[in-house]
């Protein structure tokens, strides 16, 4: 059998993350919440990219370089909140109302929620912190990414946003 795929931020899809996840964007109302500076680099991967990589990994013959080890992939290049915001504004033709949030206040609130046993609030706060805190991010693992090993070609943030908006329009 092939290796495993791990992603620090496995979201159902990029669409789910932008539309209702912790990414900080309210596309319908043209609002954005930027955590910290908005420049923290992250590795986000759409579900179909993960599926493609798994498919490649399971094809015989099994590639020796993927057997019994993790393979890190990333499906979208240069993901930051500011890059997503720029792509959203370009694709929608609308300027978003931006609110900046101190990431350390989110961390403090998550820690307090954890101490009180409010696991939902604690989990959301820690997810946001670990995605967007430049000092303590679990989201940037580009130094471990091996896209070429499983023939993953990452797309740009703008391409990803365009795809998300097209899906969103179909569901409206």
C-alpha positions as CSV (number, residue, x, y, z in Angstrom):
1,X,0.0,0.0,0.0
2,X,1.1,3.6,-0.6
3,X,1.9,6.3,2.0
4,X,-0.4,8.6,3.8
5,X,-1.4,12.2,3.1
6,X,-1.4,14.7,5.9
7,X,-2.6,18.3,5.7
8,X,-2.4,20.6,8.7
9,X,-5.7,22.1,7.7
10,X,-7.9,19.4,6.1
11,X,-11.0,21.2,5.2
12,X,-13.8,19.6,3.3
13,X,-12.9,21.7,0.4
14,X,-11.5,25.2,-0.2
15,X,-15.1,26.3,-0.7
16,X,-16.2,25.1,2.7
17,X,-13.2,27.0,4.3
18,X,-13.9,30.2,2.5
19,X,-17.7,30.1,2.9
20,X,-18.3,28.9,6.4
21,X,-15.0,28.0,7.9
22,X,-12.5,30.0,9.9
23,X,-10.9,31.7,6.9
24,X,-12.5,35.0,7.8
25,X,-14.5,35.8,4.7
26,X,-18.2,36.6,4.3
27,X,-18.5,36.7,0.6
28,X,-22.2,37.4,0.4
29,X,-21.8,40.6,2.4
30,X,-18.3,41.5,1.1
31,X,-16.7,41.4,4.6
32,X,-13.4,40.1,5.7
33,X,-11.9,39.4,9.1
34,X,-8.1,39.5,8.9
35,X,-6.3,37.8,11.8
36,X,-3.0,39.3,12.7
37,X,-1.3,40.8,9.7
38,X,-3.0,38.6,7.2
39,X,0.3,37.6,5.8
40,X,0.8,34.1,7.4
41,X,1.6,31.6,4.6
42,X,-0.6,28.5,4.8
43,X,-0.9,25.2,3.0
44,X,-4.5,24.6,2.0
45,X,-5.6,21.7,-0.2
46,X,-8.9,21.3,-2.0
47,X,-10.5,17.9,-1.4
48,X,-10.3,16.9,-5.1
49,X,-6.5,17.5,-5.0
50,X,-6.2,15.2,-2.0
51,X,-8.3,12.6,-3.9
52,X,-6.0,12.9,-7.0
53,X,-2.9,12.3,-4.9
54,X,-4.5,9.3,-3.1
55,X,-5.4,7.9,-6.4
56,X,-1.9,8.2,-7.7
57,X,-0.5,6.7,-4.5
58,X,-2.8,3.6,-4.8
59,X,-2.0,2.9,-8.5
60,X,0.2,-0.2,-9.0
61,X,3.0,-0.4,-9.0
62,X,3.4,1.3,-5.7
63,X,6.1,3.9,-5.9
64,X,8.9,3.0,-3.4
65,X,9.4,6.6,-2.4
66,X,5.9,6.8,-0.9
67,X,5.6,3.4,0.9
68,X,5.0,3.6,4.7
69,X,5.5,7.3,5.1
70,X,3.6,10.6,5.1
71,X,3.5,12.6,1.9
72,X,2.8,16.3,2.4
73,X,1.0,18.1,-0.4
74,X,-0.4,21.6,-0.9
75,X,-2.9,22.4,-3.6
76,X,-2.9,26.2,-3.6
77,X,0.2,28.4,-3.9
78,X,0.8,31.4,-1.7
79,X,-2.3,31.2,0.5
80,X,-2.5,34.1,2.9
81,X,-5.6,36.0,4.0
82,X,-4.4,39.1,2.2
83,X,-3.9,37.1,-1.0
84,X,-7.4,35.6,-0.7
85,X,-8.9,39.0,0.0
86,X,-7.1,40.5,-3.1
87,X,-8.4,37.6,-5.2
88,X,-11.9,37.9,-3.9
89,X,-12.0,41.6,-4.6
90,X,-10.6,41.1,-8.1
91,X,-13.0,38.3,-8.9
92,X,-16.1,39.9,-7.5
93,X,-15.2,43.4,-8.6
94,X,-16.2,44.6,-5.1
95,X,-14.1,46.0,-2.3
96,X,-14.6,44.2,1.0
97,X,-15.1,45.8,4.4
98,X,-12.1,44.6,6.4
99,X,-11.9,44.1,10.2
100,X,-8.5,43.4,11.7
101,X,-8.4,41.2,14.8
102,X,-5.5,40.8,17.2
103,X,-4.6,37.1,17.0
104,X,-3.2,37.1,20.6
105,X,-6.7,38.1,21.8
106,X,-8.1,35.1,20.0
107,X,-5.5,32.8,21.6
108,X,-6.2,34.2,25.0
109,X,-10.0,33.8,24.5
110,X,-9.4,30.2,23.3
111,X,-7.3,29.4,26.4
112,X,-9.9,30.8,28.7
113,X,-12.6,28.9,26.9
114,X,-10.6,25.7,27.3
115,X,-10.2,26.3,31.1
116,X,-14.0,26.7,31.3
117,X,-14.6,23.5,29.4
118,X,-16.1,25.3,26.4
119,X,-14.5,23.1,23.8
120,X,-16.3,24.5,20.8
121,X,-15.1,28.0,21.4
122,X,-11.6,26.7,22.4
123,X,-11.3,24.6,19.2
124,X,-12.4,27.5,16.9
125,X,-10.0,29.9,18.6
126,X,-7.1,27.5,18.5
127,X,-7.8,26.6,14.8
128,X,-7.7,30.3,13.9
129,X,-4.6,30.9,16.0
130,X,-2.7,28.0,14.5
131,X,-3.7,29.0,11.0
132,X,-3.0,32.7,11.1
133,X,-0.5,33.5,13.9
134,X,2.8,34.3,12.2
135,X,4.7,33.4,15.4
136,X,3.1,30.0,16.1
137,X,1.5,28.7,12.9
138,X,0.9,25.1,12.1
139,X,-0.3,26.0,8.6
140,X,2.9,26.6,6.8
141,X,4.7,23.4,6.0
142,X,5.9,24.2,2.4
143,X,9.4,23.0,3.4
144,X,7.9,19.5,3.7
145,X,5.7,19.6,0.6
146,X,6.3,16.9,-2.0
147,X,3.8,17.7,-4.7
148,X,6.0,16.3,-7.5
149,X,6.1,12.9,-5.8
150,X,2.3,12.4,-6.5
151,X,2.0,14.7,-9.5
152,X,0.1,17.5,-7.7
153,X,0.3,20.8,-9.5
154,X,-0.8,23.6,-7.1
155,X,-3.1,26.4,-8.5
156,X,-2.9,30.1,-7.6
157,X,-5.0,31.7,-5.0
158,X,-6.9,33.6,-7.7
159,X,-7.7,30.3,-9.6
160,X,-8.9,28.7,-6.3
161,X,-11.1,31.7,-5.5
162,X,-12.5,31.7,-9.0
163,X,-13.5,28.0,-8.6
164,X,-15.0,28.6,-5.2
165,X,-17.1,31.6,-6.5
166,X,-18.3,29.5,-9.5
167,X,-19.4,26.7,-7.1
168,X,-21.1,29.2,-4.8
169,X,-23.0,30.9,-7.7
170,X,-24.4,27.5,-8.8
171,X,-25.7,26.8,-5.2
172,X,-27.4,30.2,-4.9
